């Protein structure tokens, strides 16, 4: 009986030690620098968001959060790097639109994004603005749809690359409006805008910051935004959804970790990121970039990732988009 009591006491002590160790880990996290990996070059909107968040976390969690850019392969290089990292909260991934597009576009990926990552927190969604060259007679989305139906296959829409969210926004519009637009891929926004300004292409779903100046000086005409609601930067421009109910195209952003990261570390990060996103200064910076912050629980962000993946899968299959 004594031996049994000693054994049970030992088991209880070990359980208590394990619980204390986990608690101590959560209390001390982070105890060293944290890497936030971005699968795009420096300077783009997701990179700027990542640096805003990283600077805030560095200041408030007393450890450096270092942004590391690993562009290439439509974000797959950065994603694989994080998925293969230790699940300890010290290697984070900035989620970008390709993370919810690539699973359908590239059927032979070496990872399953939803299965192999743990959602931490949403950061926000970057909408686009549907802009046309002034030579296009349409001044509203219904007028553009009527014009496109009267000129099937004669209107060119600029997109930045095969799997970009600008391509997805255009394809979703084509699908929901039932119009025949010619997709014209470009290497980057600058090339696409150059052709739009010179009327080589007639329409584009462009990130708001890059289109704003051209719209204000009359070089381009804004017909609609791709968010579900009007945007502060274009207060008089309606959402596409006002004319095509359910339409929404956003470049989602957020944070995930490798699968298996302890729940208490995920909770610590989620609380810190949500507190950051509630900071009026951060919200103002996001608004200036044509975006809005979005606070979420890990489960809510996981649901967003799943929903966006499903939506773009339908668009890719409808449009028969395939990689070379």
N, C-alpha and C positions, 0 to 999 in steps of 0.2 A: 504493500500500500504506500509505503514511504517513497519507494522508487517511482511509483506511478505519479505521486504528487509532485516529486521533483521534476519528473519529465514534463508534466503539464505546466508547471511553473516556468520551465525553460522555454517551452513553446510560446507561452504567453509573453515572456520577456523578449523573445525574438520578434514576435509580432509587433510589440510596442516599439522596439528599436527600429524596425522597418518603417512603421508609421512616422516615428520621430524623424528618421532620416529623410523621408519624403517631404515632410513638413519643413525640415531645415533647408532642403534643396529649394523648395518654393520660396521660402523666406529670403534666401540668399541670391536667388536668381534675379538678374544676371550677375555673376561674379567675375566675368571676363568679357572682352569685346564680343559683339554679336555681328555677324555678317548678314546683310540684306542684299540678296543677289537680284539683279534686274537683267532680263534677257533682251535689252535694247541698248543702243548707244546712249551716251550721256547727252542731255539736252532736250529730249522729248518730254512730253507731258508726264508719262508714267515715271520717268526718271526724276523729274522735278518733285512729283508727289512723294516718291520714295525718300528723297533727301529732306523734304519738309518733315516727314514722319520720323526719319532717323535722327535728325537734329533734336526734335522734341523729346524723343525717347532717351537720347544720350543725356540730355539735361535733367530729365526727371527720374531716370532709373540709375543714374550715377555710373554708367558704363558706356563706352563708345559703341554706337550702332553705326557700322561702316557700310556704305553703299558700294557694291562691287558690280560693275557692268560686264556682262558676258553675252554680248550679242551673237547672233548667228543661228542658222537653221530654224528660223521662225520661232525663236524662243526655246527650242528644244535643248540646246546646249545648257542653258541656265537651269532649265527644269530638271534635266538628268543630274546635274551637279548637286542640286538640293536633295533630290530623292535618294541619292546614294550617300548623303551625309549622315552623320550620327544623329539620331532623333533626340537631341538634348536641348533644343531651343536656341542653339548658337549659330545655326545656319537657316535663314529664312528666305522665302521666295516671294518676290513681288509678282502677284498674279496679273497677267495682261490678257488682252483679248485672244491672242493665239492659243492660250491654254484651254479655251473652251471651243476653239475652232479646229485645232490640230487633231484631236482624237478622231474626227470624222474624215478630215482632209488627208491625213496620213495613217492609213489603217494598220501599218506595220511598225508603229512606235515601239520602243524598247520598254515602255512603261505604261501604266494605266493611271492617268492623272488623278481621277477621283479616288481610286483605290489606294494609291501610293502616297497620298498627301493627307495632312490633317489641317482642316480649315482653322484659321485663327480669328480673322476679322475682315470684314469688307472695309474698303477705304472710300470708294465712290464709283460713280459712273460718268464717263466723259461722253456727252452727246456730240452729234455732228450737226452741221447746218447744210441744208440742200440749197446749193447756189447754182445759178445759171448765168451764162453769158448774156449781156443785155440784148443781143440780137434775137434771143428767144422771145417770142411775143407773150408768153404766159407770165402772168403776175401772181398767180395763185396755184396751189397744187391741183385743184380741179381743172383749171385752164391748161396746166402742163399735161395732165393725163389726157385731156381731149386732144391737145396738140400732138402728143406722142401716138395716140391711136389713129390720128389722121395721117401720120408720117411713120409707119412701122419700119424699123430697121434703118432709119435715117438720122436718128439722134444718138450721138456718142456720149457715153458717160465715163469719166475718168476714174480709175481706181489706182491704188498705189502698188498692190501686188496681188498674187493669186489668192492668198489666204488672209488678206487684210480685212479689218472690220469695215473699211470703206467699201470694199468689194461686197461684203455681206450686207451692208446697209443698202447698196444699190440693188443687189439681187432680191432682197426682201421686198423692196419697193416694187420691182418688176413683178414679182410673184403676186403681191397683194393687189396691185393696181391693174394687173393684166395687160402690161404694155411691153412692147418689143424695143428695148434699148440695146445699143451695141456697146459691150464692155471693152474698154481700151486700157490695158494695164500700163503703168508707168513705174519707173524706179524712183520712188520717193514723192513727197508732196510737192516739192518745188517744180519738178518736171510736169506734174499733173496740172498745177495751177498755171504754169506758163502756157500750156496748151489750151486751158480753159479761157484764159485772158485773151488769147489770140484767136479764139473760136475754132480751133482744131477739134476740140470737144465742146459740148454744149452744156453739160451738167456734171456736178460732182457733189458727193456727200463728204464735206471737208471738216476737219477739226475746227471748232469755233475760233480758237486764238489765231490760226493762220488765215482764216477767211475774214475776220472782223474788219481789218483795215480796208480791204478791197470793197467790202460792202458799204462801208461808211463813205468812201470817196466815189462811189457810183460805178466802179469798174466791174462789179458783180452784183447780181440781184438775189437776195435771200427769199426763198419761198416758204421754208418751214424748218423747224428743228426736229431732231430725231428723238428727243426726250419725250416722256409722256406728258410733261407740262411745259409751259413757256419758260424760257430761260431769262435770267436777269440781264445778260449781255445783249439779248435780242428781245426786249419786252413786247414789241409789237409784231413779232413773227410767230405765227401759230405752230403748234406741233403737227407733224404729219398725221398723228393719230386722230386729229380732229376731222380728217377726211378719210383716213383708212383706219378704222377702229382697231386697236390692238397693236398697231405698229410702234415699235420701239427698237432703236439700235444704239447701244452704248459700248464704249470701250471700258469694260469693267476692270477695276483694280482692287487689290486686297492682299492679304498676307496668308501664306500657308507654310507649314513645316513638314519635314518628313513624317510619314506614318509612324505611329508609335511614340511620338513625343508625349511625355507625361501630361495628364490633364491639368495638373496644378500649374505647370509652366504655361500651357496654352491659356489658362484662365488669367494668369498674371499679365501675359501679353495682350489678351483681349481687353482687359480692363484699362490698361495703359493706353492702347491705341484708341479706344473709344473716348477716353478722357481727352486725348490729343485732338480728336476730330470734333469734340464739343467746344474747343477753344475758339473764341471768335476770331482771333488773329489767323488761325489755320483756315477757318471757313472763308475768311476774306481772300486769302491767297488762292484757295481753290476756285472761288467765284471769279477771280481775276483771270483764271485760266479756262473759264468757261465750263467749270465742273461744279459738282456739289458733293459734300461729304455724305457718307451713309453709314450710320452706326448699326452694328449687328452683333448677335451672339455668334459663336463658332458654328452652331447648327444652322442658323439663318444664312450665314455666308455659304455653308455647304449646299444649302438648298438653291441659292442663287447660281452657284457654279453648275449644279446639275440642270437647272432650268435653262441656263444659257447654252450649255452643251447640247441639250435636246433641241432647242430652237434652231441653232445654226446647223445642226445635223439635217434637219428637215429642209433648210434652205439649200445646203450643199447638194443634197440628193435631188431636190426639185430642179436645180439649175444644172445638174450633171457636171459639177466642177470636179475635176480630177487633176492630180499632180502628174507631172511629166514622167 
